[in-house]
Amino acid sequence: MPWLILLLLAGCDSAGEAVMVGTLERERIELKTESSEPLSAIFVQDGQAVPAGALVLQQDPSRAQARRAQQAALRDQAAARLAELERGPRQEAIRESRARLESLQAQTVNAAAELLRAQEVFDKGLSSQAALDQAEAAWKSDRAQETAAREALAALLHGTTPEELQQAAAALAASQALLAQAEIDVDRTGIRAPVKGIVDKILFQLGERPPAGTTVAILLDDSRTFARVYVPEFLRARLQAGKQVEVRADGVAGNFQGTVRWVSSDASFTPYFALTEHDRSRLSYLAEIDLADAAGLPAGLPVVALPPAE
């Protein structure tokens, strides 16, 4: 096994050459769901390379599409109401209101005449108080209806108020915002690759219903390949961000040029697979080394980094 042989060689040669061991890595991106709809389609397989924006999984969009249709109808309703207020009252409605006012005015005149006759009959003692009261009530009712019709006609003639237009415009803007949100909900039922990469693992099967916020797939970012190594304590002072180092990958001829990107400030115990006879009892620091020409190598490949010259 090449990796075990490499460790043995590193242990035997540790007195002459200090090394930092670790693995080749890529950034892991977790693709999550935003709803609890069932998976209706799976477009990729484990290990498949995908471009940025490619569909990885599809959730059933029926519920989100229904909400979008509802919001579109509410948007259209709000737009029609605003257009109606901006146009103002129709001439037909104004003529109808004016005719109603004229009719009620005639009723009021007739009711006033009836009240006058009822008063004359009552004064002669030929009718009861109830008949007089009934005639007076009819006159007051007709007069009130005439007043209401006059105010309605005035409202039509004056048109829409600025406050009504502002309310209608605000209602339309709110409906448009809700429709935009519904469009986003429909679009996000399709789970896409945010970057170019390799599908590490699909975690659900077709037809399963993952809860909202659940990780359904793992994507390995192809834009950055780096070595994650463990730095022995006695090498920590020599390894700083920006330093150039050489990295050997197990089973690959030649060395890769790398740039130290980050070194942890917190020490930890050296993991079991990184122990050699020389640094078995020492602490180590986790570090990441960017590799510019190792994009084609698989993640998890064992690597050995040589420390920079003193």
C-alpha atoms as one frame of an Amber mdcrd trajectory, in Angstrom:
protein
   0.000   0.000   0.000   1.747   3.207  -1.174   0.441   5.386   1.642   1.694
   3.036   4.375   5.038   2.739   2.624   5.243   6.514   2.437   4.589   6.841
   6.158   7.240   4.252   6.943   9.733   6.050   4.727   8.823   9.347   6.384
   9.379   7.796   9.803  12.727   6.305   8.821  13.873   9.542   7.228  12.456
  11.862   9.847  15.812  12.511  11.382  17.080  13.914   8.080  14.007  15.557
   6.676  11.012  17.013   8.526   7.720  16.700   6.631   4.091  17.669   7.066
   1.547  15.007   6.155  -2.121  15.379   5.323  -4.614  14.992   2.484  -5.653
  16.746  -0.698  -8.948  18.581  -0.218 -11.576  20.680  -1.933 -14.136  22.949
  -0.312 -17.295  20.999   0.518 -20.544  22.765  -0.342 -23.755  21.460   1.186
 -26.801  21.847  -1.048 -29.910  22.329   1.102 -33.636  22.400   0.469 -35.801
  25.436   1.229 -39.095  23.503   1.324 -40.295  20.039   2.309 -41.559  18.988
  -1.119 -40.654  15.504  -2.446 -37.796  15.026  -4.906 -39.250  14.698  -8.402
 -36.003  14.390 -10.381 -32.287  13.681  -9.837 -30.119  14.918 -12.697 -26.612
  13.821 -11.625 -24.729  10.886 -10.152 -22.103  10.628  -7.445 -18.713  11.651
  -8.817 -20.133  13.570 -11.789 -18.579  16.892 -12.752 -21.119  19.703 -13.092
 -20.830  23.328 -14.280 -21.971  26.272 -12.175 -25.747  26.669 -12.313 -26.450
  23.085 -13.366 -29.584  21.447 -11.958 -28.657  18.786  -9.429 -32.048  17.932
  -7.924 -35.634  19.011  -8.522 -38.380  19.186  -5.886 -42.048  19.005  -6.836
 -42.925  22.626  -7.790 -46.754  22.215  -7.846 -47.439  23.946  -4.531 -45.056
  26.821  -5.273 -46.537  27.258  -8.757 -50.051  27.473  -7.285 -48.909  30.203
  -4.883 -47.321  32.047  -7.788 -50.569  31.899  -9.781 -52.485  33.222  -6.771
 -50.099  36.138  -6.329 -50.230  36.910 -10.059 -54.036  37.144  -9.871 -53.841
  39.440  -6.832 -51.296  41.602  -8.659 -53.624  41.906 -11.663 -56.516  42.820
  -9.378 -54.485  45.570  -7.678 -53.304  46.893 -11.058 -56.871  47.046 -12.371
 -58.041  48.894  -9.250 -55.263  51.476  -9.607 -56.098  51.981 -13.302 -59.746
  52.453 -12.400 -58.920  55.130  -9.834 -56.515  56.896 -12.188 -59.145  56.988
 -14.943 -61.804  58.361 -12.595 -65.586  57.742 -12.655 -67.279  56.818 -15.905
 -69.709  59.256 -17.516 -72.421  56.605 -17.407 -72.067  56.407 -13.614 -72.294
  60.196 -13.328 -75.470  60.332 -15.465 -76.993  57.515 -13.448 -76.211  59.309
 -10.174 -77.668  62.588 -11.475 -80.887  60.854 -12.586 -81.238  59.209  -9.194
 -80.836  62.592  -7.495 -83.537  64.124  -9.679 -85.881  61.247  -8.865 -85.306
  61.639  -5.136 -85.782  65.398  -5.370 -89.197  64.812  -6.936 -90.064  62.341
  -4.172 -89.040  64.874  -1.554 -91.257  67.602  -3.116 -94.191  65.173  -3.209
 -93.582  64.118   0.393 -93.516  67.783   1.482 -96.862  68.375  -0.221 -98.318
  65.282   1.438 -97.096  66.531   4.820 -98.724  69.927   4.235-102.075  68.348
   3.362-101.852  66.024   6.362-101.204  69.038   8.592-104.279  70.877   7.201
-106.519  67.844   7.719-105.164  67.356  11.222-105.768  71.035  12.068-109.428
  70.610  11.072-109.704  67.636  13.387-110.360  65.203  10.553-107.278  62.917
  11.073-105.265  61.421  13.862-101.827  62.337  15.157-100.518  59.011  13.802
-101.394  59.965  10.225 -99.601  63.279  10.630 -96.523  61.593  12.102 -96.433
  59.070   9.247 -96.499  61.833   6.628 -93.714  63.703   8.428 -91.555  60.549
   8.638 -91.992  59.892   4.901 -90.879  63.438   4.093 -87.770  63.176   6.329
 -86.826  59.818   4.767 -87.118  61.158   1.213 -85.117  64.265   2.152 -82.310
  62.113   3.660 -82.123  59.936   0.546 -81.933  63.080  -1.586 -79.036  64.367
   0.506 -77.189  61.012   0.160 -77.681  61.018  -3.611 -76.390  64.593  -3.853
 -73.207  63.658  -1.929 -72.651  60.570  -4.110 -72.917  62.687  -7.249 -70.472
  65.228  -5.777 -67.965  62.446  -5.066 -68.181  61.263  -8.671 -67.789  64.771
 -10.046 -64.730  65.511  -7.882 -63.006  62.220  -8.892 -60.400  60.177  -6.995
 -58.545  61.685  -4.038 -54.709  61.611  -3.863 -54.920  59.420  -0.765 -56.946
  56.796  -2.624 -54.393  56.776  -5.444 -51.528  56.355  -2.951 -53.275  53.444
  -1.250 -53.946  51.720  -4.565 -50.339  52.238  -5.727 -49.024  50.823  -2.437
 -51.318  47.797  -2.742 -50.013  47.150  -6.267 -46.369  47.412  -5.122 -47.048
  44.947  -2.278 -48.681  42.502  -4.717 -45.713  42.762  -7.101 -43.274  42.065
  -4.260 -45.237  38.985  -3.181 -45.301  37.761  -6.792 -41.510  38.188  -7.038
 -41.119  36.158  -3.849 -43.368  33.442  -5.267 -41.230  33.373  -8.441 -38.125
  32.835  -6.299 -39.851  30.010  -4.391 -40.679  28.258  -7.680 -37.129  28.697
  -8.992 -35.581  27.348  -5.789 -37.475  24.081  -5.970 -34.714  23.333  -8.462
 -31.481  22.796  -6.497 -28.535  24.023  -8.568 -24.770  23.832  -8.285 -23.568
  27.272  -7.093 -20.064  26.660  -8.502 -18.313  24.335 -10.895 -17.418  21.154
  -9.090 -17.836  17.437  -8.553 -20.863  15.812  -6.949 -19.477  14.000  -3.940
 -22.726  12.393  -2.726 -26.475  12.513  -3.323 -28.020  11.892   0.092 -31.672
  11.238  -0.840 -33.515   9.009  -3.281 -36.126   9.947  -5.865 -39.543  10.466
  -4.239 -38.215  11.073  -0.730 -39.392  14.186   1.093 -36.448  15.884   2.862
 -37.420  18.431   5.548 -36.798  22.092   4.795 -33.186  23.050   5.496 -31.871
  19.505   5.037 -28.626  18.824   3.163 -29.541  16.738   0.119 -26.222  16.694
  -1.759 -22.517  17.441  -1.262 -20.563  19.315  -3.934 -16.770  19.609  -4.052
 -15.737  23.039  -5.308 -13.441  22.724  -8.323 -12.163  26.297  -8.140  -9.712
  25.630  -5.313  -7.628  22.533  -4.614  -5.534  22.594  -1.469  -3.577  20.375
   0.862  -4.694  20.185   4.484  -1.620  19.178   6.464  -0.538  18.925  10.085
   2.466  21.053  10.995   4.709  19.685  13.770   5.369  22.147  16.567   9.051
  22.584  15.724   8.137  23.662  12.150   5.417  26.123  13.145   7.681  29.175
  13.271   8.946  28.517   9.735   5.502  28.143   8.191   3.687  31.446   7.653
   0.889  32.489   5.301   2.301  33.306   1.857   5.282  30.923   2.139   6.082
  28.749  -0.869   6.372  25.007  -0.257   6.618  21.824  -2.287   3.964  19.125
  -1.967   4.210  15.462  -2.970   1.033  13.489  -3.660   0.932   9.742  -3.177
   1.141   7.951  -6.523   1.898  11.124  -8.535   5.320  11.747 -10.057   6.966
  15.075  -9.307   6.212  17.796  -6.774   3.537  20.473  -6.769   4.264  24.083
  -5.927   2.035  25.359  -3.145   1.375  28.564  -1.242   0.543  28.492   2.450
  -2.863  30.099   2.830  -3.612  29.603   6.509  -2.073  28.097   9.633  -4.138
  27.527  12.748  -3.136  29.463  15.846  -4.466  26.683  18.086  -2.323  23.622
  18.642  -3.760  20.116  18.753  -2.399  16.637  19.175  -0.978  15.100  16.026
  -3.563  12.714  14.498  -2.733   9.046  14.453  -2.085   8.851  10.697   0.442
  11.694  10.856   2.559  10.262  13.667   6.203   9.393  12.975   8.871   8.147
  15.321  10.366  11.613  15.545   7.241  13.682  16.328   5.023  11.059  17.991
   4.731  13.036  21.215   4.586  16.521  19.735   1.747  18.930  19.105   0.759
  19.969  15.595  -1.004  22.879  13.864  -3.516  22.477  11.074  -2.564  24.311
   7.868  -3.937  24.750   4.362  -1.718  25.016   1.289  -3.161  26.183  -2.035
  -2.048  24.130  -5.051  -2.352  25.794  -8.440  -1.800  22.744 -10.695  -3.523
  19.891  -8.836  -7.103  20.415 -10.019  -7.367  16.985 -11.642  -6.408  15.004
  -8.549  -9.093  13.404  -6.369  -9.943  14.732  -2.921  -8.672  12.675  -0.012
  -5.390  11.773  -1.711  -2.552  11.540   0.870   0.078  14.257   0.504   3.388
  15.231   2.075   4.476  18.889   2.269   8.123  19.833   2.579   8.795  22.796
   4.886  10.227  26.009   3.453  13.924  26.642   3.762  15.017  28.431   6.921
